[in-house]
Amino acid sequence: MTTFELAAADLWATGITPDRHPIEFLRTHLNQLGATPRRPAPRRPRFALLPEATRPGRGRRFTRR
């Protein structure tokens, strides 16, 4: 089996390829056709941008009777 056939068989049998993705074998041909890799997605901030005076609710009004 060639390395491409092995990667394709792994992908078919298990849904993953442990070594290389099958597109890596086709990259030179895709480059000749003018296809380019996808750009990475922009990073999102890990925190919410809230005004300084904004504070989360404490939940008291819902638990007291």
PDB file of N, CA, C and O in Angstrom:
ATOM      1  N   MET A   1       0.845  -1.198   0.000  1.00  0.00           N
ATOM      2  CA  MET A   1       0.000   0.000   0.000  1.00  0.00           C
ATOM      3  C   MET A   1       0.883   1.252   0.000  1.00  0.00           C
ATOM      4  O   MET A   1       1.892   1.319   0.701  1.00  0.00           O
ATOM      5  N   THR A   2       0.484   2.221  -0.789  1.00  0.00           N
ATOM      6  CA  THR A   2       1.199   3.491  -0.765  1.00  0.00           C
ATOM      7  C   THR A   2       0.785   4.267   0.482  1.00  0.00           C
ATOM      8  O   THR A   2      -0.184   3.912   1.153  1.00  0.00           O
ATOM      9  N   THR A   3       1.515   5.307   0.778  1.00  0.00           N
ATOM     10  CA  THR A   3       1.171   6.109   1.961  1.00  0.00           C
ATOM     11  C   THR A   3      -0.187   6.779   1.793  1.00  0.00           C
ATOM     12  O   THR A   3      -0.925   6.936   2.766  1.00  0.00           O
ATOM     13  N   PHE A   4      -0.525   7.178   0.559  1.00  0.00           N
ATOM     14  CA  PHE A   4      -1.835   7.766   0.308  1.00  0.00           C
ATOM     15  C   PHE A   4      -2.940   6.745   0.535  1.00  0.00           C
ATOM     16  O   PHE A   4      -3.948   7.051   1.171  1.00  0.00           O
ATOM     17  N   GLU A   5      -2.758   5.536   0.019  1.00  0.00           N
ATOM     18  CA  GLU A   5      -3.756   4.483   0.201  1.00  0.00           C
ATOM     19  C   GLU A   5      -3.916   4.119   1.673  1.00  0.00           C
ATOM     20  O   GLU A   5      -5.028   3.861   2.134  1.00  0.00           O
ATOM     21  N   LEU A   6      -2.810   4.099   2.409  1.00  0.00           N
ATOM     22  CA  LEU A   6      -2.861   3.800   3.832  1.00  0.00           C
ATOM     23  C   LEU A   6      -3.639   4.876   4.593  1.00  0.00           C
ATOM     24  O   LEU A   6      -4.462   4.555   5.451  1.00  0.00           O
ATOM     25  N   ALA A   7      -3.381   6.150   4.283  1.00  0.00           N
ATOM     26  CA  ALA A   7      -4.113   7.246   4.931  1.00  0.00           C
ATOM     27  C   ALA A   7      -5.599   7.195   4.570  1.00  0.00           C
ATOM     28  O   ALA A   7      -6.458   7.423   5.422  1.00  0.00           O
ATOM     29  N   ALA A   8      -5.895   6.896   3.308  1.00  0.00           N
ATOM     30  CA  ALA A   8      -7.294   6.800   2.882  1.00  0.00           C
ATOM     31  C   ALA A   8      -7.994   5.631   3.577  1.00  0.00           C
ATOM     32  O   ALA A   8      -9.155   5.754   3.968  1.00  0.00           O
ATOM     33  N   ALA A   9      -7.305   4.505   3.735  1.00  0.00           N
ATOM     34  CA  ALA A   9      -7.887   3.348   4.418  1.00  0.00           C
ATOM     35  C   ALA A   9      -8.119   3.660   5.901  1.00  0.00           C
ATOM     36  O   ALA A   9      -9.150   3.285   6.460  1.00  0.00           O
ATOM     37  N   ASP A  10      -7.167   4.341   6.536  1.00  0.00           N
ATOM     38  CA  ASP A  10      -7.340   4.741   7.936  1.00  0.00           C
ATOM     39  C   ASP A  10      -8.539   5.665   8.085  1.00  0.00           C
ATOM     40  O   ASP A  10      -9.346   5.507   9.001  1.00  0.00           O
ATOM     41  N   LEU A  11      -8.649   6.622   7.186  1.00  0.00           N
ATOM     42  CA  LEU A  11      -9.758   7.574   7.243  1.00  0.00           C
ATOM     43  C   LEU A  11     -11.090   6.863   7.038  1.00  0.00           C
ATOM     44  O   LEU A  11     -12.068   7.178   7.716  1.00  0.00           O
ATOM     45  N   TRP A  12     -11.140   5.921   6.121  1.00  0.00           N
ATOM     46  CA  TRP A  12     -12.375   5.183   5.865  1.00  0.00           C
ATOM     47  C   TRP A  12     -12.743   4.301   7.060  1.00  0.00           C
ATOM     48  O   TRP A  12     -13.905   4.255   7.462  1.00  0.00           O
ATOM     49  N   ALA A  13     -11.761   3.603   7.626  1.00  0.00           N
ATOM     50  CA  ALA A  13     -12.043   2.623   8.676  1.00  0.00           C
ATOM     51  C   ALA A  13     -12.322   3.255  10.030  1.00  0.00           C
ATOM     52  O   ALA A  13     -13.211   2.808  10.755  1.00  0.00           O
ATOM     53  N   THR A  14     -11.564   4.296  10.375  1.00  0.00           N
ATOM     54  CA  THR A  14     -11.675   4.847  11.732  1.00  0.00           C
ATOM     55  C   THR A  14     -12.200   6.271  11.776  1.00  0.00           C
ATOM     56  O   THR A  14     -12.618   6.742  12.833  1.00  0.00           O
ATOM     57  N   GLY A  15     -12.185   6.966  10.644  1.00  0.00           N
ATOM     58  CA  GLY A  15     -12.635   8.354  10.625  1.00  0.00           C
ATOM     59  C   GLY A  15     -11.520   9.341  10.913  1.00  0.00           C
ATOM     60  O   GLY A  15     -11.741  10.551  10.871  1.00  0.00           O
ATOM     61  N   ILE A  16     -10.308   8.839  11.208  1.00  0.00           N
ATOM     62  CA  ILE A  16      -9.153   9.711  11.451  1.00  0.00           C
ATOM     63  C   ILE A  16      -7.940   9.154  10.729  1.00  0.00           C
ATOM     64  O   ILE A  16      -7.915   7.985  10.343  1.00  0.00           O
ATOM     65  N   THR A  17      -6.932  10.002  10.549  1.00  0.00           N
ATOM     66  CA  THR A  17      -5.657   9.558  10.005  1.00  0.00           C
ATOM     67  C   THR A  17      -4.588   9.932  11.022  1.00  0.00           C
ATOM     68  O   THR A  17      -4.378  11.119  11.270  1.00  0.00           O
ATOM     69  N   PRO A  18      -3.909   8.963  11.616  1.00  0.00           N
ATOM     70  CA  PRO A  18      -2.964   9.266  12.682  1.00  0.00           C
ATOM     71  C   PRO A  18      -1.687   9.969  12.213  1.00  0.00           C
ATOM     72  O   PRO A  18      -1.059  10.681  12.997  1.00  0.00           O
ATOM     73  N   ASP A  19      -1.297   9.785  10.959  1.00  0.00           N
ATOM     74  CA  ASP A  19      -0.033  10.362  10.505  1.00  0.00           C
ATOM     75  C   ASP A  19      -0.221  11.633   9.683  1.00  0.00           C
ATOM     76  O   ASP A  19       0.193  12.712  10.107  1.00  0.00           O
ATOM     77  N   ARG A  20      -0.831  11.517   8.529  1.00  0.00           N
ATOM     78  CA  ARG A  20      -0.985  12.652   7.621  1.00  0.00           C
ATOM     79  C   ARG A  20      -2.411  12.704   7.109  1.00  0.00           C
ATOM     80  O   ARG A  20      -3.076  11.678   6.966  1.00  0.00           O
ATOM     81  N   HIS A  21      -2.871  13.923   6.834  1.00  0.00           N
ATOM     82  CA  HIS A  21      -4.193  14.099   6.250  1.00  0.00           C
ATOM     83  C   HIS A  21      -4.092  13.847   4.747  1.00  0.00           C
ATOM     84  O   HIS A  21      -3.093  14.224   4.136  1.00  0.00           O
ATOM     85  N   PRO A  22      -5.090  13.225   4.140  1.00  0.00           N
ATOM     86  CA  PRO A  22      -5.014  12.917   2.708  1.00  0.00           C
ATOM     87  C   PRO A  22      -4.811  14.143   1.813  1.00  0.00           C
ATOM     88  O   PRO A  22      -4.234  14.009   0.734  1.00  0.00           O
ATOM     89  N   ILE A  23      -5.256  15.307   2.214  1.00  0.00           N
ATOM     90  CA  ILE A  23      -5.078  16.516   1.400  1.00  0.00           C
ATOM     91  C   ILE A  23      -3.593  16.862   1.252  1.00  0.00           C
ATOM     92  O   ILE A  23      -3.200  17.467   0.255  1.00  0.00           O
ATOM     93  N   GLU A  24      -2.765  16.485   2.231  1.00  0.00           N
ATOM     94  CA  GLU A  24      -1.327  16.759   2.127  1.00  0.00           C
ATOM     95  C   GLU A  24      -0.727  16.097   0.887  1.00  0.00           C
ATOM     96  O   GLU A  24       0.212  16.630   0.295  1.00  0.00           O
ATOM     97  N   PHE A  25      -1.257  14.947   0.493  1.00  0.00           N
ATOM     98  CA  PHE A  25      -0.746  14.251  -0.682  1.00  0.00           C
ATOM     99  C   PHE A  25      -1.140  14.970  -1.971  1.00  0.00           C
ATOM    100  O   PHE A  25      -0.457  14.840  -2.986  1.00  0.00           O
ATOM    101  N   LEU A  26      -2.225  15.716  -1.935  1.00  0.00           N
ATOM    102  CA  LEU A  26      -2.725  16.408  -3.122  1.00  0.00           C
ATOM    103  C   LEU A  26      -2.344  17.887  -3.161  1.00  0.00           C
ATOM    104  O   LEU A  26      -2.678  18.577  -4.124  1.00  0.00           O
ATOM    105  N   ARG A  27      -1.654  18.385  -2.140  1.00  0.00           N
ATOM    106  CA  ARG A  27      -1.384  19.822  -2.015  1.00  0.00           C
ATOM    107  C   ARG A  27      -0.645  20.383  -3.229  1.00  0.00           C
ATOM    108  O   ARG A  27      -1.014  21.456  -3.707  1.00  0.00           O
ATOM    109  N   THR A  28       0.380  19.707  -3.748  1.00  0.00           N
ATOM    110  CA  THR A  28       1.118  20.258  -4.892  1.00  0.00           C
ATOM    111  C   THR A  28       0.205  20.393  -6.114  1.00  0.00           C
ATOM    112  O   THR A  28       0.268  21.389  -6.834  1.00  0.00           O
ATOM    113  N   HIS A  29      -0.632  19.399  -6.341  1.00  0.00           N
ATOM    114  CA  HIS A  29      -1.568  19.480  -7.476  1.00  0.00           C
ATOM    115  C   HIS A  29      -2.593  20.597  -7.254  1.00  0.00           C
ATOM    116  O   HIS A  29      -2.929  21.327  -8.186  1.00  0.00           O
ATOM    117  N   LEU A  30      -3.086  20.726  -6.023  1.00  0.00           N
ATOM    118  CA  LEU A  30      -4.046  21.788  -5.725  1.00  0.00           C
ATOM    119  C   LEU A  30      -3.414  23.168  -5.883  1.00  0.00           C
ATOM    120  O   LEU A  30      -4.072  24.102  -6.341  1.00  0.00           O
ATOM    121  N   ASN A  31      -2.143  23.302  -5.507  1.00  0.00           N
ATOM    122  CA  ASN A  31      -1.439  24.583  -5.690  1.00  0.00           C
ATOM    123  C   ASN A  31      -1.310  24.929  -7.168  1.00  0.00           C
ATOM    124  O   ASN A  31      -1.439  26.091  -7.552  1.00  0.00           O
ATOM    125  N   GLN A  32      -1.059  23.928  -7.988  1.00  0.00           N
ATOM    126  CA  GLN A  32      -0.961  24.163  -9.435  1.00  0.00           C
ATOM    127  C   GLN A  32      -2.298  24.617 -10.014  1.00  0.00           C
ATOM    128  O   GLN A  32      -2.336  25.388 -10.973  1.00  0.00           O
ATOM    129  N   LEU A  33      -3.389  24.138  -9.429  1.00  0.00           N
ATOM    130  CA  LEU A  33      -4.718  24.531  -9.890  1.00  0.00           C
ATOM    131  C   LEU A  33      -5.138  25.903  -9.369  1.00  0.00           C
ATOM    132  O   LEU A  33      -6.136  26.463  -9.821  1.00  0.00           O
ATOM    133  N   GLY A  34      -4.375  26.442  -8.417  1.00  0.00           N
ATOM    134  CA  GLY A  34      -4.693  27.754  -7.863  1.00  0.00           C
ATOM    135  C   GLY A  34      -5.480  27.699  -6.574  1.00  0.00           C
ATOM    136  O   GLY A  34      -5.900  28.739  -6.066  1.00  0.00           O
ATOM    137  N   ALA A  35      -5.688  26.517  -6.035  1.00  0.00           N
ATOM    138  CA  ALA A  35      -6.392  26.397  -4.753  1.00  0.00           C
ATOM    139  C   ALA A  35      -5.441  26.789  -3.624  1.00  0.00           C
ATOM    140  O   ALA A  35      -4.266  26.421  -3.637  1.00  0.00           O
ATOM    141  N   THR A  36      -5.947  27.525  -2.665  1.00  0.00           N
ATOM    142  CA  THR A  36      -5.110  27.953  -1.545  1.00  0.00           C
ATOM    143  C   THR A  36      -5.685  27.426  -0.240  1.00  0.00           C
ATOM    144  O   THR A  36      -6.893  27.210  -0.139  1.00  0.00           O
ATOM    145  N   PRO A  37      -4.841  27.216   0.755  1.00  0.00           N
ATOM    146  CA  PRO A  37      -5.337  26.772   2.055  1.00  0.00           C
ATOM    147  C   PRO A  37      -6.245  27.833   2.677  1.00  0.00           C
ATOM    148  O   PRO A  37      -6.129  29.022   2.379  1.00  0.00           O
ATOM    149  N   ARG A  38      -7.134  27.387   3.530  1.00  0.00           N
ATOM    150  CA  ARG A  38      -8.050  28.295   4.219  1.00  0.00           C
ATOM    151  C   ARG A  38      -7.272  29.156   5.208  1.00  0.00           C
ATOM    152  O   ARG A  38      -6.359  28.682   5.884  1.00  0.00           O
ATOM    153  N   ARG A  39      -7.651  30.422   5.277  1.00  0.00           N
ATOM    154  CA  ARG A  39      -7.010  31.314   6.249  1.00  0.00           C
ATOM    155  C   ARG A  39      -7.484  30.954   7.650  1.00  0.00           C
ATOM    156  O   ARG A  39      -8.626  30.528   7.823  1.00  0.00           O
ATOM    157  N   PRO A  40      -6.624  31.119   8.653  1.00  0.00           N
ATOM    158  CA  PRO A  40      -7.070  30.835  10.024  1.00  0.00           C
ATOM    159  C   PRO A  40      -8.150  31.820  10.463  1.00  0.00           C
ATOM    160  O   PRO A  40      -8.155  32.982  10.056  1.00  0.00           O
ATOM    161  N   ALA A  41      -9.048  31.342  11.286  1.00  0.00           N
ATOM    162  CA  ALA A  41     -10.139  32.191  11.792  1.00  0.00           C
ATOM    163  C   ALA A  41      -9.569  33.248  12.738  1.00  0.00           C
ATOM    164  O   ALA A  41      -8.595  32.979  13.442  1.00  0.00           O
ATOM    165  N   PRO A  42     -10.156  34.437  12.764  1.00  0.00           N
ATOM    166  CA  PRO A  42      -9.661  35.461  13.694  1.00  0.00           C
ATOM    167  C   PRO A  42      -9.918  35.044  15.132  1.00  0.00           C
ATOM    168  O   PRO A  42     -10.917  34.391  15.433  1.00  0.00           O
ATOM    169  N   ARG A  43      -9.008  35.425  16.012  1.00  0.00           N
ATOM    170  CA  ARG A  43      -9.145  35.062  17.428  1.00  0.00           C
ATOM    171  C   ARG A  43     -10.200  35.924  18.092  1.00  0.00           C
ATOM    172  O   ARG A  43     -10.311  37.116  17.805  1.00  0.00           O
ATOM    173  N   ARG A  44     -10.961  35.328  18.965  1.00  0.00           N
ATOM    174  CA  ARG A  44     -11.973  36.044  19.727  1.00  0.00           C
ATOM    175  C   ARG A  44     -11.426  36.347  21.109  1.00  0.00           C
ATOM    176  O   ARG A  44     -10.626  35.574  21.637  1.00  0.00           O
ATOM    177  N   PRO A  45     -11.845  37.465  21.708  1.00  0.00           N
ATOM    178  CA  PRO A  45     -11.385  37.729  23.074  1.00  0.00           C
ATOM    179  C   PRO A  45     -11.951  36.684  24.030  1.00  0.00           C
ATOM    180  O   PRO A  45     -13.056  36.182  23.829  1.00  0.00           O
ATOM    181  N   ARG A  46     -11.190  36.363  25.063  1.00  0.00           N
ATOM    182  CA  ARG A  46     -11.607  35.346  26.017  1.00  0.00           C
ATOM    183  C   ARG A  46     -12.470  35.919  27.130  1.00  0.00           C
ATOM    184  O   ARG A  46     -12.900  35.182  28.018  1.00  0.00           O
ATOM    185  N   PHE A  47     -12.727  37.200  27.096  1.00  0.00           N
ATOM    186  CA  PHE A  47     -13.536  37.834  28.134  1.00  0.00           C
ATOM    187  C   PHE A  47     -14.555  38.738  27.465  1.00  0.00           C
ATOM    188  O   PHE A  47     -14.368  39.178  26.330  1.00  0.00           O
ATOM    189  N   ALA A  48     -15.625  39.005  28.178  1.00  0.00           N
ATOM    190  CA  ALA A  48     -16.665  39.878  27.638  1.00  0.00           C
ATOM    191  C   ALA A  48     -16.251  41.333  27.826  1.00  0.00           C
ATOM    192  O   ALA A  48     -15.667  41.692  28.849  1.00  0.00           O
ATOM    193  N   LEU A  49     -16.548  42.142  26.865  1.00  0.00           N
ATOM    194  CA  LEU A  49     -16.243  43.563  26.959  1.00  0.00           C
ATOM    195  C   LEU A  49     -17.456  44.272  27.550  1.00  0.00           C
ATOM    196  O   LEU A  49     -18.393  44.611  26.826  1.00  0.00           O
ATOM    197  N   LEU A  50     -17.443  44.497  28.859  1.00  0.00           N
ATOM    198  CA  LEU A  50     -18.556  45.121  29.553  1.00  0.00           C
ATOM    199  C   LEU A  50     -18.134  46.487  30.080  1.00  0.00           C
ATOM    200  O   LEU A  50     -16.959  46.709  30.373  1.00  0.00           O
ATOM    201  N   PRO A  51     -19.096  47.404  30.202  1.00  0.00           N
ATOM    202  CA  PRO A  51     -18.768  48.677  30.831  1.00  0.00           C
ATOM    203  C   PRO A  51     -18.307  48.444  32.277  1.00  0.00           C
ATOM    204  O   PRO A  51     -18.638  47.426  32.886  1.00  0.00           O
ATOM    205  N   GLU A  52     -17.548  49.386  32.811  1.00  0.00           N
ATOM    206  CA  GLU A  52     -16.962  49.211  34.141  1.00  0.00           C
ATOM    207  C   GLU A  52     -17.997  49.024  35.237  1.00  0.00           C
ATOM    208  O   GLU A  52     -17.765  48.250  36.166  1.00  0.00           O
ATOM    209  N   ALA A  53     -19.134  49.708  35.158  1.00  0.00           N
ATOM    210  CA  ALA A  53     -20.121  49.670  36.230  1.00  0.00           C
ATOM    211  C   ALA A  53     -21.053  48.450  36.126  1.00  0.00           C
ATOM    212  O   ALA A  53     -21.868  48.229  37.022  1.00  0.00           O
ATOM    213  N   THR A  54     -20.951  47.682  35.082  1.00  0.00           N
ATOM    214  CA  THR A  54     -21.836  46.533  34.914  1.00  0.00           C
ATOM    215  C   THR A  54     -21.378  45.402  35.832  1.00  0.00           C
ATOM    216  O   THR A  54     -20.212  45.007  35.814  1.00  0.00           O
ATOM    217  N   ARG A  55     -22.304  44.892  36.629  1.00  0.00           N
ATOM    218  CA  ARG A  55     -21.988  43.774  37.517  1.00  0.00           C
ATOM    219  C   ARG A  55     -23.038  42.688  37.318  1.00  0.00           C
ATOM    220  O   ARG A  55     -24.201  42.999  37.061  1.00  0.00           O
ATOM    221  N   PRO A  56     -22.661  41.457  37.428  1.00  0.00           N
ATOM    222  CA  PRO A  56     -23.644  40.389  37.260  1.00  0.00           C
ATOM    223  C   PRO A  56     -24.611  40.342  38.431  1.00  0.00           C
ATOM    224  O   PRO A  56     -24.275  40.751  39.542  1.00  0.00           O
ATOM    225  N   GLY A  57     -25.826  39.837  38.174  1.00  0.00           N
ATOM    226  CA  GLY A  57     -26.802  39.698  39.242  1.00  0.00           C
ATOM    227  C   GLY A  57     -26.352  38.660  40.255  1.00  0.00           C
ATOM    228  O   GLY A  57     -25.552  37.775  39.949  1.00  0.00           O
ATOM    229  N   ARG A  58     -26.888  38.784  41.483  1.00  0.00           N
ATOM    230  CA  ARG A  58     -26.457  37.866  42.528  1.00  0.00           C
ATOM    231  C   ARG A  58     -27.420  36.718  42.729  1.00  0.00           C
ATOM    232  O   ARG A  58     -27.067  35.746  43.398  1.00  0.00           O
ATOM    233  N   GLY A  59     -28.616  36.783  42.184  1.00  0.00           N
ATOM    234  CA  GLY A  59     -29.555  35.694  42.290  1.00  0.00           C
ATOM    235  C   GLY A  59     -30.371  35.688  43.565  1.00  0.00           C
ATOM    236  O   GLY A  59     -31.239  34.831  43.726  1.00  0.00           O
ATOM    237  N   ARG A  60     -30.124  36.612  44.472  1.00  0.00           N
ATOM    238  CA  ARG A  60     -30.845  36.654  45.745  1.00  0.00           C
ATOM    239  C   ARG A  60     -32.348  36.796  45.549  1.00  0.00           C
ATOM    240  O   ARG A  60     -33.143  36.109  46.191  1.00  0.00           O
ATOM    241  N   ARG A  61     -32.713  37.682  44.668  1.00  0.00           N
ATOM    242  CA  ARG A  61     -34.129  37.988  44.527  1.00  0.00           C
ATOM    243  C   ARG A  61     -34.923  36.783  44.038  1.00  0.00           C
ATOM    244  O   ARG A  61     -36.148  36.765  44.157  1.00  0.00           O
ATOM    245  N   PHE A  62     -34.266  35.802  43.506  1.00  0.00           N
ATOM    246  CA  PHE A  62     -34.976  34.623  43.019  1.00  0.00           C
ATOM    247  C   PHE A  62     -35.053  33.519  44.072  1.00  0.00           C
ATOM    248  O   PHE A  62     -35.921  32.651  43.977  1.00  0.00           O
ATOM    249  N   THR A  63     -34.182  33.525  45.059  1.00  0.00           N
ATOM    250  CA  THR A  63     -34.170  32.429  46.037  1.00  0.00           C
ATOM    251  C   THR A  63     -34.860  32.789  47.341  1.00  0.00           C
ATOM    252  O   THR A  63     -35.292  31.887  48.059  1.00  0.00           O
ATOM    253  N   ARG A  64     -34.983  34.075  47.684  1.00  0.00           N
ATOM    254  CA  ARG A  64     -35.645  34.462  48.922  1.00  0.00           C
ATOM    255  C   ARG A  64     -37.147  34.492  48.725  1.00  0.00           C
ATOM    256  O   ARG A  64     -37.638  34.760  47.628  1.00  0.00           O
ATOM    257  N   ARG A  65     -37.866  34.215  49.792  1.00  0.00           N
ATOM    258  CA  ARG A  65     -39.337  34.286  49.736  1.00  0.00           C
ATOM    259  C   ARG A  65     -39.824  35.394  50.623  1.00  0.00           C
ATOM    260  O   ARG A  65     -41.030  35.622  50.720  1.00  0.00           O
TER     261      ARG A  65
END
